[in-house]
């Protein structure tokens, strides 16, 4: 009988810049992350960027990163920058929006 591989949880912590506030970006991220079964959060930053912290299986994390590059209609993603430090807020289950 084949042994199942242990699930390896990976983390994503990024800052998304461009036209990403006021266009439903946080809602878009929350819905995509929940569909992918990820834990985490999304929030607006004072500098106009959106910060995303997520945890889950690597394939789903990579799918979320791809979705972040697209964003919702009305958004323009200029860059996605990895944040070196861990998230300042605890990761939420289910994925949520921090206000």
C-alpha positions as CSV (number, residue, x, y, z in Angstrom):
1,X,0.0,0.0,0.0
2,X,1.4,3.4,-1.0
3,X,2.1,5.8,1.8
4,X,0.5,9.2,1.6
5,X,2.8,12.2,1.6
6,X,2.5,14.5,4.5
7,X,0.9,17.8,3.6
8,X,3.4,20.6,3.7
9,X,1.9,23.9,4.6
10,X,3.6,26.9,2.9
11,X,3.1,30.6,3.5
12,X,2.7,33.6,1.3
13,X,3.2,37.1,2.5
14,X,3.1,39.8,-0.2
15,X,2.4,43.5,-0.9
16,X,0.4,44.2,-4.0
17,X,0.9,47.6,-5.6
18,X,-1.0,49.5,-8.3
19,X,-4.6,50.4,-8.6
20,X,-5.7,47.9,-5.9
21,X,-7.8,49.9,-3.5
22,X,-11.4,50.9,-4.2
23,X,-11.8,48.2,-6.9
24,X,-13.0,45.2,-4.8
25,X,-9.5,43.8,-4.5
26,X,-9.8,42.6,-0.9
27,X,-13.1,40.9,-1.6
28,X,-11.6,39.3,-4.7
29,X,-8.7,37.9,-2.8
30,X,-10.8,36.6,0.1
31,X,-13.1,34.8,-2.3
32,X,-10.3,33.2,-4.3
33,X,-8.4,32.2,-1.2
34,X,-11.5,30.6,0.4
35,X,-12.2,28.6,-2.8
36,X,-8.6,27.4,-2.7
37,X,-9.0,26.3,1.0
38,X,-6.4,28.7,2.3
39,X,-6.1,30.4,5.6
40,X,-5.0,34.0,6.0
41,X,-6.0,37.6,5.6
42,X,-6.0,40.6,3.3
43,X,-5.9,44.3,4.2
44,X,-5.4,47.7,2.7
45,X,-2.2,49.6,3.7
46,X,-2.0,53.4,4.2
47,X,0.4,53.6,1.2
48,X,-2.3,52.4,-1.3
49,X,-1.0,48.8,-1.5
50,X,-2.8,45.7,-0.4
51,X,-1.1,43.2,1.9
52,X,-1.9,39.4,1.7
53,X,-0.9,36.7,4.1
54,X,-1.9,33.1,3.3
55,X,-1.1,29.6,4.3
56,X,-2.0,26.3,2.6
57,X,-0.8,23.6,0.2
58,X,1.9,24.8,-2.3
59,X,-0.2,24.3,-5.4
60,X,-3.1,26.4,-4.0
61,X,-0.7,29.1,-2.8
62,X,0.8,29.3,-6.3
63,X,-2.7,29.6,-7.8
64,X,-3.5,32.4,-5.4
65,X,-0.3,34.2,-6.5
66,X,-1.4,33.9,-10.1
67,X,-4.8,35.3,-9.2
68,X,-3.2,38.2,-7.4
69,X,-1.4,39.2,-10.6
70,X,-4.7,39.4,-12.5
71,X,-6.9,41.0,-9.8
72,X,-10.6,41.9,-10.3
73,X,-11.7,44.0,-13.3
74,X,-10.9,47.6,-12.5
75,X,-7.7,46.7,-10.8
76,X,-4.2,47.2,-12.3
77,X,-1.5,45.2,-10.5
78,X,1.8,47.0,-10.9
79,X,3.9,44.7,-8.7
80,X,3.8,41.9,-6.2
81,X,6.6,42.1,-3.6
82,X,7.4,39.4,-1.1
83,X,7.5,40.7,2.4
84,X,10.5,39.5,4.3
85,X,9.0,39.5,7.8
86,X,6.2,37.2,8.9
87,X,2.6,38.6,9.0
88,X,2.0,41.0,11.9
89,X,-1.5,39.6,12.4
90,X,-2.3,35.9,13.1
91,X,-3.5,33.9,10.1
92,X,-7.3,33.4,10.1
93,X,-9.4,30.5,9.2
94,X,-11.5,31.0,7.1
95,X,-9.5,33.6,5.1
96,X,-10.7,37.0,6.1
97,X,-10.5,40.7,5.5
98,X,-8.8,42.9,8.1
99,X,-10.1,46.4,8.2
